Amino acid sequence: MWDFIEPLFQNAWGYITYLWAVLWPFILFLFLYPLFKSTWMFYRQSKFKKEEQKWILVEMKIPRETKRSPQAMEQVLMGIYNLANFPGTLQEWYWVGEVSRWYSLEIVSFGGETHFYMRLYYKQRRLVEAAFFSHYPDLEFEEVPDYVDRLPANIKEMYDQGYELWGSEMLLAKDAMYPIRSYKDFEVNEEERQLDPMSLFLEVLSKLKSEEFVGIQFLIQPADRDWEHHYEHQLEKLKEPKVKKEEGHGSVDDPLKSFGRFISRSPGETDVLEAVERNLSKPAFKTIIRFIYLSPKTIFYDSFARRGITGAFNQYAASDLNSFRQNYTVGTRTEIWRFPYIFPKLRNQYRRQRLLYSYKNRYLPAKTWMGRFITSYLLNWNFSSKQVTLNVESLATLYHPPTFAVMTAPHVKRVESRKAGPPAGLPIYGEEGSIERFQ
């Protein structure tokens, strides 16, 4: 028997070694090409981010009374979305490494005084201001020095100054096709009962002590214009009617054959389907929600951020739609019973350093796998930070100038006086001498 099999085995092994000798360059290419492409894209995109971008930070000074609802902010975000610079050619993709410019919407509290900031590409300032002023005419934009320069450069400097840090990021609990509770769910007809979800954030931030700091960032990057197509399959399944199988006389040949009948959707299921379709019908941004809490060690209380700030995000939860949850693999709380189960204190230090760096640099994670791998550490792999997709309605709910329903007088830096145009009939022509008298 062996005498019959041995020649076949030898011939088969000979064919395998021959095929390997001929095809190994092609097999190696198939393995290395994705790694090379991923590394190349990371290199070009990193270069584009560093060399082609010039950022400015502007502070939004809120008018003393804002009658506009967050729907005005939704229209502002629509205007900002239209400024997206999507790469369109092979050169822009693979040589320039162009990525869509992102914006940072920030709510920052220095010892209880809350400020609203926005970081943007310097050439787009006038266009972004136009989008805001068209809906918030009393809002003021002022370019200011970047406040992050006042934060510690790294955790060593932070410890030397006697400070502690806690921070994390937020994720969606379900697929992005399901929306969170939006500002429309907080609105009522009676003016005295109007609610603004921003009030809870401002109330929490106003409780900071003089040396404490909290910063909340919404890094928004325009998503694909056809982002809703990613959820077509799930939407079709959601639209499928339910069928209930029942036993009965299905036919003459088989009187016990079971048959089914369609069940109409309940009002709640209909509302969910309508909310999902409305959510997918609007432009969206890929978003990172990141926040840090910085405080002297003597008064450091991590539950203030861990429960206070994350708890403020719970007001947007809807059990049949979507909600926020903390990204525990990014947060600065590590336990021995969580993966990778070793060196929890050392892992915590790495997380604090990365989170502080990410916040100060408004860092957007690398798009490619190799980019994430290259920027990883042994005990802190850079694969945890994730973007979530939020449409303009959801973003406007999270970040907007506080409305008149929010009591913010002692907590938010405001416009001191209201702007007004010149009176009608003001003479603007005259002799040169007349003009010089008014200069």
HELIX and SHEET records of a PDB file:
HELIX    1   1 TRP A    2  GLU A   51  1                                  50    
HELIX    2   2 PRO A   70  TYR A   81  1                                  12    
HELIX    3   3 LEU A   90  LEU A   90  1                                   1    
HELIX    4   4 GLN A   91  TRP A   95  3                                   5    
HELIX    5   5 TYR A  122  GLN A  124  5                                   3    
HELIX    6   6 ARG A  125  PHE A  133  1                                   9    
HELIX    7   7 TYR A  147  ARG A  150  5                                   4    
HELIX    8   8 ILE A  155  ASP A  160  1                                   6    
HELIX    9   9 TYR A  183  ASP A  185  5                                   3    
HELIX   10  10 GLU A  191  ARG A  193  5                                   3    
HELIX   11  11 MET A  198  LEU A  205  1                                   8    
HELIX   12  12 TRP A  227  TYR A  231  5                                   5    
HELIX   13  13 GLU A  232  LYS A  239  1                                   8    
HELIX   14  14 PRO A  267  LEU A  280  1                                  14    
HELIX   15  15 LYS A  297  ILE A  299  5                                   3    
HELIX   16  16 ASP A  302  SER A  303  1                                   2    
HELIX   17  17 PHE A  304  ILE A  309  3                                   6    
HELIX   18  18 THR A  310  ALA A  312  1                                   3    
HELIX   19  19 PHE A  313  TYR A  316  5                                   4    
HELIX   20  20 PRO A  344  LYS A  360  1                                  17    
HELIX   21  21 TRP A  369  ILE A  374  1                                   6    
HELIX   22  22 VAL A  392  LEU A  398  1                                   7    
HELIX   23  23 GLU A  432  ARG A  437  1                                   6    
SHEET    1   A 8 GLU A 140  GLU A 143  0                                        
SHEET    2   A 8 TRP A  55  LYS A  61 -1                                        
SHEET    3   A 8 GLU A 113  TYR A 121 -1                                        
SHEET    4   A 8 TYR A 103  PHE A 110 -1                                        
SHEET    5   A 8 PHE A 213  PRO A 222 -1                                        
SHEET    6   A 8 ALA A 284  PRO A 296 -1                                        
SHEET    7   A 8 TYR A 163  LEU A 172 -1                                        
SHEET    8   A 8 PHE A 324  GLN A 326 -1                                        
SHEET    1   B 7 GLU A 140  GLU A 143  0                                        
SHEET    2   B 7 TRP A  55  LYS A  61 -1                                        
SHEET    3   B 7 GLU A 113  TYR A 121 -1                                        
SHEET    4   B 7 TYR A 103  PHE A 110 -1                                        
SHEET    5   B 7 PHE A 213  PRO A 222 -1                                        
SHEET    6   B 7 ALA A 284  PRO A 296 -1                                        
SHEET    7   B 7 VAL A 388  ASN A 391 -1                                        
SHEET    1   C 2 LYS A 242  GLU A 246  0                                        
SHEET    2   C 2 PHE A 259  ILE A 263 -1                                        
END                                                                             
